[in-house]
Structure formats: structure tokens, C-alpha cells
Amino acid sequence: MKGYIEIEEELCKGCLLCLAFCPKEAIAVSEKINAGGYTVVSFNGNGACTGCAVCALVCPEVAIEVYRA
């Protein structure tokens, strides 16, 4: 794994922009629902994440932090 992300679930509004823009399909829709009633996304940890940070750049809620290993 070259990178990983952490998603602040309470900030996520389930817009799925991060999922649509992730070139490695490392983000998936979760079954979790946050306090605002939104279905959130999660990092699937499939080992494909490169830490490119596109997901964080497109997130309108600034709910994603990217780390490079």
C-alpha cells in the first residue's frame, strides 16, 4: 500500500464525488449512517491507493485526509 485515507464520517454528506473520482476504486459506500442521517463512504483498503489526494480535492465537506506511506 502506497497510501491510505481517513474519512471524518460526521462531515461526510454522501455526495459520492470521492468515489466517482478515485482512479483506483479505493473508496466504497458504507452501510454506516452518520448523525446527520447521511450514508457515508469508507476506505476499502484494497491496497490500490496511491495517495494521489484527488478524493480530498473534490470533497466539498473537506472530510478526507490523505496519507502516503
Biopython code that builds the backbone (N, CA, C, O; Angstrom):
import numpy as np
from Bio.PDB.StructureBuilder import StructureBuilder

atoms = [
    (1, "MET", "N", (0.847, -1.184, 0.000)),
    (1, "MET", "CA", (0.000, 0.000, 0.000)),
    (1, "MET", "C", (0.886, 1.238, 0.000)),
    (1, "MET", "O", (1.800, 1.361, 0.816)),
    (2, "LYS", "N", (0.612, 2.139, -0.908)),
    (2, "LYS", "CA", (1.386, 3.373, -1.007)),
    (2, "LYS", "C", (0.728, 4.524, -0.278)),
    (2, "LYS", "O", (1.390, 5.505, 0.064)),
    (3, "GLY", "N", (-0.562, 4.415, -0.038)),
    (3, "GLY", "CA", (-1.274, 5.480, 0.640)),
    (3, "GLY", "C", (-2.536, 4.967, 1.278)),
    (3, "GLY", "O", (-2.962, 3.836, 1.042)),
    (4, "TYR", "N", (-3.128, 5.816, 2.089)),
    (4, "TYR", "CA", (-4.428, 5.499, 2.674)),
    (4, "TYR", "C", (-5.125, 6.793, 3.034)),
    (4, "TYR", "O", (-4.500, 7.850, 3.123)),
    (5, "ILE", "N", (-6.425, 6.696, 3.241)),
    (5, "ILE", "CA", (-7.199, 7.875, 3.593)),
    (5, "ILE", "C", (-7.982, 7.619, 4.869)),
    (5, "ILE", "O", (-8.280, 6.479, 5.227)),
    (6, "GLU", "N", (-8.303, 8.710, 5.537)),
    (6, "GLU", "CA", (-9.197, 8.662, 6.683)),
    (6, "GLU", "C", (-10.346, 9.607, 6.382)),
    (6, "GLU", "O", (-10.143, 10.732, 5.924)),
    (7, "ILE", "N", (-11.548, 9.134, 6.645)),
    (7, "ILE", "CA", (-12.751, 9.910, 6.347)),
    (7, "ILE", "C", (-13.426, 10.290, 7.656)),
    (7, "ILE", "O", (-13.735, 9.428, 8.479)),
    (8, "GLU", "N", (-13.651, 11.576, 7.842)),
    (8, "GLU", "CA", (-14.378, 12.061, 9.011)),
    (8, "GLU", "C", (-15.855, 11.837, 8.718)),
    (8, "GLU", "O", (-16.489, 12.635, 8.026)),
    (9, "GLU", "N", (-16.396, 10.751, 9.247)),
    (9, "GLU", "CA", (-17.753, 10.334, 8.905)),
    (9, "GLU", "C", (-18.820, 11.372, 9.235)),
    (9, "GLU", "O", (-19.819, 11.478, 8.524)),
    (10, "GLU", "N", (-18.623, 12.124, 10.289)),
    (10, "GLU", "CA", (-19.635, 13.114, 10.665)),
    (10, "GLU", "C", (-19.658, 14.309, 9.710)),
    (10, "GLU", "O", (-20.651, 15.035, 9.666)),
    (11, "LEU", "N", (-18.600, 14.524, 8.958)),
    (11, "LEU", "CA", (-18.578, 15.599, 7.958)),
    (11, "LEU", "C", (-19.105, 15.131, 6.606)),
    (11, "LEU", "O", (-19.589, 15.937, 5.811)),
    (12, "CYS", "N", (-19.013, 13.846, 6.349)),
    (12, "CYS", "CA", (-19.413, 13.277, 5.055)),
    (12, "CYS", "C", (-20.923, 13.434, 4.847)),
    (12, "CYS", "O", (-21.723, 13.142, 5.736)),
    (13, "LYS", "N", (-21.286, 13.899, 3.658)),
    (13, "LYS", "CA", (-22.704, 14.047, 3.325)),
    (13, "LYS", "C", (-23.126, 13.077, 2.230)),
    (13, "LYS", "O", (-24.208, 13.217, 1.658)),
    (14, "GLY", "N", (-22.285, 12.102, 1.936)),
    (14, "GLY", "CA", (-22.654, 11.056, 0.991)),
    (14, "GLY", "C", (-22.839, 11.512, -0.439)),
    (14, "GLY", "O", (-23.641, 10.928, -1.167)),
    (15, "CYS", "N", (-22.128, 12.527, -0.860)),
    (15, "CYS", "CA", (-22.277, 13.039, -2.228)),
    (15, "CYS", "C", (-21.658, 12.102, -3.267)),
    (15, "CYS", "O", (-22.022, 12.148, -4.443)),
    (16, "LEU", "N", (-20.723, 11.253, -2.834)),
    (16, "LEU", "CA", (-20.058, 10.243, -3.659)),
    (16, "LEU", "C", (-19.102, 10.814, -4.707)),
    (16, "LEU", "O", (-18.685, 10.089, -5.610)),
    (17, "LEU", "N", (-18.750, 12.082, -4.607)),
    (17, "LEU", "CA", (-17.774, 12.645, -5.545)),
    (17, "LEU", "C", (-16.428, 11.933, -5.411)),
    (17, "LEU", "O", (-15.774, 11.640, -6.412)),
    (18, "CYS", "N", (-16.022, 11.660, -4.188)),
    (18, "CYS", "CA", (-14.741, 10.987, -3.968)),
    (18, "CYS", "C", (-14.737, 9.614, -4.628)),
    (18, "CYS", "O", (-13.749, 9.214, -5.243)),
    (19, "LEU", "N", (-15.829, 8.910, -4.497)),
    (19, "LEU", "CA", (-15.959, 7.587, -5.091)),
    (19, "LEU", "C", (-15.861, 7.680, -6.616)),
    (19, "LEU", "O", (-15.194, 6.863, -7.249)),
    (20, "ALA", "N", (-16.519, 8.664, -7.191)),
    (20, "ALA", "CA", (-16.529, 8.832, -8.651)),
    (20, "ALA", "C", (-15.160, 9.214, -9.204)),
    (20, "ALA", "O", (-14.819, 8.834, -10.324)),
    (21, "PHE", "N", (-14.371, 9.964, -8.429)),
    (21, "PHE", "CA", (-13.090, 10.458, -8.930)),
    (21, "PHE", "C", (-11.893, 9.604, -8.550)),
    (21, "PHE", "O", (-10.806, 9.821, -9.085)),
    (22, "CYS", "N", (-12.046, 8.643, -7.652)),
    (22, "CYS", "CA", (-10.909, 7.818, -7.238)),
    (22, "CYS", "C", (-10.455, 6.934, -8.398)),
    (22, "CYS", "O", (-11.216, 6.076, -8.846)),
    (23, "PRO", "N", (-9.224, 7.129, -8.895)),
    (23, "PRO", "CA", (-8.763, 6.349, -10.044)),
    (23, "PRO", "C", (-8.488, 4.882, -9.703)),
    (23, "PRO", "O", (-8.388, 4.051, -10.606)),
    (24, "LYS", "N", (-8.365, 4.558, -8.432)),
    (24, "LYS", "CA", (-8.038, 3.181, -8.016)),
    (24, "LYS", "C", (-9.201, 2.451, -7.359)),
    (24, "LYS", "O", (-9.039, 1.332, -6.872)),
    (25, "GLU", "N", (-10.367, 3.077, -7.345)),
    (25, "GLU", "CA", (-11.569, 2.492, -6.749)),
    (25, "GLU", "C", (-11.315, 2.028, -5.314)),
    (25, "GLU", "O", (-11.714, 0.931, -4.923)),
    (26, "ALA", "N", (-10.648, 2.880, -4.540)),
    (26, "ALA", "CA", (-10.298, 2.562, -3.155)),
    (26, "ALA", "C", (-11.331, 3.070, -2.156)),
    (26, "ALA", "O", (-11.123, 2.961, -0.947)),
    (27, "ILE", "N", (-12.435, 3.618, -2.638)),
    (27, "ILE", "CA", (-13.483, 4.162, -1.776)),
    (27, "ILE", "C", (-14.791, 3.459, -2.126)),
    (27, "ILE", "O", (-15.093, 3.221, -3.296)),
    (28, "ALA", "N", (-15.553, 3.134, -1.099)),
    (28, "ALA", "CA", (-16.816, 2.436, -1.307)),
    (28, "ALA", "C", (-17.901, 3.070, -0.445)),
    (28, "ALA", "O", (-17.613, 3.781, 0.517)),
    (29, "VAL", "N", (-19.144, 2.802, -0.804)),
    (29, "VAL", "CA", (-20.266, 3.257, 0.012)),
    (29, "VAL", "C", (-20.355, 2.344, 1.223)),
    (29, "VAL", "O", (-20.340, 1.120, 1.099)),
    (30, "SER", "N", (-20.448, 2.949, 2.378)),
    (30, "SER", "CA", (-20.535, 2.212, 3.630)),
    (30, "SER", "C", (-21.991, 1.953, 3.996)),
    (30, "SER", "O", (-22.901, 2.553, 3.424)),
    (31, "GLU", "N", (-22.200, 1.068, 4.939)),
    (31, "GLU", "CA", (-23.552, 0.844, 5.457)),
    (31, "GLU", "C", (-23.837, 1.765, 6.642)),
    (31, "GLU", "O", (-24.948, 1.782, 7.173)),
    (32, "LYS", "N", (-22.821, 2.530, 7.050)),
    (32, "LYS", "CA", (-22.969, 3.415, 8.202)),
    (32, "LYS", "C", (-23.761, 4.667, 7.835)),
    (32, "LYS", "O", (-23.704, 5.155, 6.706)),
    (33, "ILE", "N", (-24.486, 5.161, 8.804)),
    (33, "ILE", "CA", (-25.216, 6.417, 8.655)),
    (33, "ILE", "C", (-24.746, 7.338, 9.777)),
    (33, "ILE", "O", (-24.739, 6.949, 10.944)),
    (34, "ASN", "N", (-24.356, 8.559, 9.421)),
    (34, "ASN", "CA", (-23.851, 9.484, 10.436)),
    (34, "ASN", "C", (-24.996, 10.190, 11.166)),
    (34, "ASN", "O", (-26.168, 9.957, 10.873)),
    (35, "ALA", "N", (-24.646, 11.041, 12.103)),
    (35, "ALA", "CA", (-25.648, 11.737, 12.928)),
    (35, "ALA", "C", (-26.564, 12.628, 12.095)),
    (35, "ALA", "O", (-27.692, 12.904, 12.503)),
    (36, "GLY", "N", (-26.096, 13.079, 10.939)),
    (36, "GLY", "CA", (-26.917, 13.913, 10.063)),
    (36, "GLY", "C", (-27.880, 13.110, 9.205)),
    (36, "GLY", "O", (-28.707, 13.676, 8.490)),
    (37, "GLY", "N", (-27.771, 11.773, 9.281)),
    (37, "GLY", "CA", (-28.652, 10.915, 8.502)),
    (37, "GLY", "C", (-28.129, 10.564, 7.127)),
    (37, "GLY", "O", (-28.855, 10.005, 6.305)),
    (38, "TYR", "N", (-26.866, 10.890, 6.871)),
    (38, "TYR", "CA", (-26.264, 10.612, 5.565)),
    (38, "TYR", "C", (-25.551, 9.267, 5.565)),
    (38, "TYR", "O", (-24.895, 8.910, 6.543)),
    (39, "THR", "N", (-25.678, 8.525, 4.477)),
    (39, "THR", "CA", (-24.897, 7.312, 4.292)),
    (39, "THR", "C", (-23.493, 7.755, 3.898)),
    (39, "THR", "O", (-23.329, 8.522, 2.949)),
    (40, "VAL", "N", (-22.500, 7.288, 4.603)),
    (40, "VAL", "CA", (-21.136, 7.758, 4.394)),
    (40, "VAL", "C", (-20.326, 6.787, 3.546)),
    (40, "VAL", "O", (-20.749, 5.659, 3.295)),
    (41, "VAL", "N", (-19.173, 7.235, 3.114)),
    (41, "VAL", "CA", (-18.255, 6.384, 2.360)),
    (41, "VAL", "C", (-17.159, 5.878, 3.284)),
    (41, "VAL", "O", (-16.962, 6.392, 4.385)),
    (42, "SER", "N", (-16.451, 4.859, 2.811)),
    (42, "SER", "CA", (-15.346, 4.324, 3.595)),
    (42, "SER", "C", (-14.189, 3.945, 2.678)),
    (42, "SER", "O", (-14.374, 3.703, 1.485)),
    (43, "PHE", "N", (-13.023, 3.900, 3.246)),
    (43, "PHE", "CA", (-11.820, 3.459, 2.534)),
    (43, "PHE", "C", (-11.841, 1.944, 2.546)),
    (43, "PHE", "O", (-11.930, 1.333, 3.611)),
    (44, "ASN", "N", (-11.759, 1.330, 1.377)),
    (44, "ASN", "CA", (-11.876, -0.128, 1.350)),
    (44, "ASN", "C", (-10.550, -0.847, 1.565)),
    (44, "ASN", "O", (-10.531, -2.071, 1.694)),
    (45, "GLY", "N", (-9.448, -0.117, 1.605)),
    (45, "GLY", "CA", (-8.164, -0.727, 1.926)),
    (45, "GLY", "C", (-7.754, -1.854, 1.004)),
    (45, "GLY", "O", (-7.136, -2.822, 1.446)),
    (46, "ASN", "N", (-8.089, -1.745, -0.267)),
    (46, "ASN", "CA", (-7.765, -2.808, -1.218)),
    (46, "ASN", "C", (-6.295, -2.812, -1.640)),
    (46, "ASN", "O", (-5.892, -3.628, -2.468)),
    (47, "GLY", "N", (-5.502, -1.917, -1.083)),
    (47, "GLY", "CA", (-4.080, -1.869, -1.402)),
    (47, "GLY", "C", (-3.752, -1.089, -2.652)),
    (47, "GLY", "O", (-2.581, -0.969, -3.012)),
    (48, "ALA", "N", (-4.753, -0.558, -3.322)),
    (48, "ALA", "CA", (-4.524, 0.144, -4.577)),
    (48, "ALA", "C", (-4.282, 1.642, -4.402)),
    (48, "ALA", "O", (-3.788, 2.296, -5.320)),
    (49, "CYS", "N", (-4.623, 2.191, -3.240)),
    (49, "CYS", "CA", (-4.500, 3.632, -3.016)),
    (49, "CYS", "C", (-3.058, 4.087, -3.197)),
    (49, "CYS", "O", (-2.133, 3.508, -2.626)),
    (50, "THR", "N", (-2.882, 5.132, -3.997)),
    (50, "THR", "CA", (-1.541, 5.674, -4.234)),
    (50, "THR", "C", (-1.295, 6.957, -3.453)),
    (50, "THR", "O", (-0.186, 7.492, -3.471)),
    (51, "GLY", "N", (-2.315, 7.450, -2.771)),
    (51, "GLY", "CA", (-2.183, 8.707, -2.043)),
    (51, "GLY", "C", (-2.230, 9.910, -2.958)),
    (51, "GLY", "O", (-1.659, 10.953, -2.639)),
    (52, "CYS", "N", (-2.901, 9.784, -4.092)),
    (52, "CYS", "CA", (-2.933, 10.868, -5.086)),
    (52, "CYS", "C", (-3.687, 12.101, -4.598)),
    (52, "CYS", "O", (-3.458, 13.200, -5.101)),
    (53, "ALA", "N", (-4.586, 11.933, -3.622)),
    (53, "ALA", "CA", (-5.336, 13.015, -2.990)),
    (53, "ALA", "C", (-6.445, 13.621, -3.841)),
    (53, "ALA", "O", (-6.984, 14.669, -3.483)),
    (54, "VAL", "N", (-6.794, 12.998, -4.944)),
    (54, "VAL", "CA", (-7.901, 13.506, -5.758)),
    (54, "VAL", "C", (-9.183, 13.494, -4.939)),
    (54, "VAL", "O", (-9.979, 14.429, -5.028)),
    (55, "CYS", "N", (-9.393, 12.460, -4.149)),
    (55, "CYS", "CA", (-10.610, 12.370, -3.331)),
    (55, "CYS", "C", (-10.729, 13.556, -2.388)),
    (55, "CYS", "O", (-11.808, 14.131, -2.244)),
    (56, "ALA", "N", (-9.636, 13.922, -1.753)),
    (56, "ALA", "CA", (-9.648, 15.051, -0.820)),
    (56, "ALA", "C", (-9.884, 16.370, -1.548)),
    (56, "ALA", "O", (-10.541, 17.265, -1.016)),
    (57, "LEU", "N", (-9.362, 16.491, -2.739)),
    (57, "LEU", "CA", (-9.533, 17.726, -3.507)),
    (57, "LEU", "C", (-10.976, 17.941, -3.958)),
    (57, "LEU", "O", (-11.444, 19.078, -4.017)),
    (58, "VAL", "N", (-11.677, 16.869, -4.273)),
    (58, "VAL", "CA", (-13.052, 17.018, -4.764)),
    (58, "VAL", "C", (-14.092, 17.006, -3.640)),
    (58, "VAL", "O", (-15.259, 17.313, -3.886)),
    (59, "CYS", "N", (-13.698, 16.663, -2.428)),
    (59, "CYS", "CA", (-14.648, 16.584, -1.318)),
    (59, "CYS", "C", (-15.107, 17.986, -0.896)),
    (59, "CYS", "O", (-14.299, 18.767, -0.393)),
    (60, "PRO", "N", (-16.387, 18.316, -1.092)),
    (60, "PRO", "CA", (-16.863, 19.658, -0.747)),
    (60, "PRO", "C", (-16.935, 19.909, 0.761)),
    (60, "PRO", "O", (-17.006, 21.058, 1.197)),
    (61, "GLU", "N", (-16.916, 18.851, 1.546)),
    (61, "GLU", "CA", (-17.013, 18.979, 3.003)),
    (61, "GLU", "C", (-15.662, 18.882, 3.707)),
    (61, "GLU", "O", (-15.603, 18.953, 4.935)),
    (62, "VAL", "N", (-14.582, 18.720, 2.952)),
    (62, "VAL", "CA", (-13.222, 18.574, 3.485)),
    (62, "VAL", "C", (-13.206, 17.485, 4.569)),
    (62, "VAL", "O", (-12.688, 17.685, 5.667)),
    (63, "ALA", "N", (-13.785, 16.338, 4.228)),
    (63, "ALA", "CA", (-13.930, 15.243, 5.174)),
    (63, "ALA", "C", (-12.861, 14.161, 5.017)),
    (63, "ALA", "O", (-12.880, 13.164, 5.739)),
    (64, "ILE", "N", (-11.933, 14.350, 4.081)),
    (64, "ILE", "CA", (-10.952, 13.305, 3.789)),
    (64, "ILE", "C", (-9.535, 13.807, 4.015)),
    (64, "ILE", "O", (-9.156, 14.886, 3.560)),
    (65, "GLU", "N", (-8.755, 12.989, 4.735)),
    (65, "GLU", "CA", (-7.331, 13.258, 4.921)),
    (65, "GLU", "C", (-6.575, 12.138, 4.227)),
    (65, "GLU", "O", (-6.924, 10.966, 4.365)),
    (66, "VAL", "N", (-5.541, 12.500, 3.480)),
    (66, "VAL", "CA", (-4.766, 11.532, 2.711)),
    (66, "VAL", "C", (-3.381, 11.395, 3.334)),
    (66, "VAL", "O", (-2.743, 12.375, 3.719)),
    (67, "TYR", "N", (-2.943, 10.145, 3.419)),
    (67, "TYR", "CA", (-1.617, 9.844, 3.960)),
    (67, "TYR", "C", (-0.860, 8.998, 2.962)),
    (67, "TYR", "O", (-1.428, 8.113, 2.322)),
    (68, "ARG", "N", (0.418, 9.274, 2.832)),
    (68, "ARG", "CA", (1.274, 8.479, 1.941)),
    (68, "ARG", "C", (2.237, 7.680, 2.778)),
    (68, "ARG", "O", (2.924, 8.215, 3.647)),
    (69, "ALA", "N", (2.279, 6.406, 2.510)),
    (69, "ALA", "CA", (3.141, 5.508, 3.291)),
    (69, "ALA", "C", (4.541, 5.427, 2.696)),
    (69, "ALA", "O", (5.396, 4.717, 3.226)),
]
sb = StructureBuilder()
sb.init_structure("model")
sb.init_model(0)
sb.init_chain("A")
sb.init_seg("    ")
for serial, (resi, resn, name, xyz) in enumerate(atoms, 1):
    if name == "N":
        sb.init_residue(resn, " ", resi, " ")
    sb.init_atom(name, np.array(xyz, "f"), 0.0, 1.0, " ", f" {name:<3s}", serial, name[0])
structure = sb.get_structure()
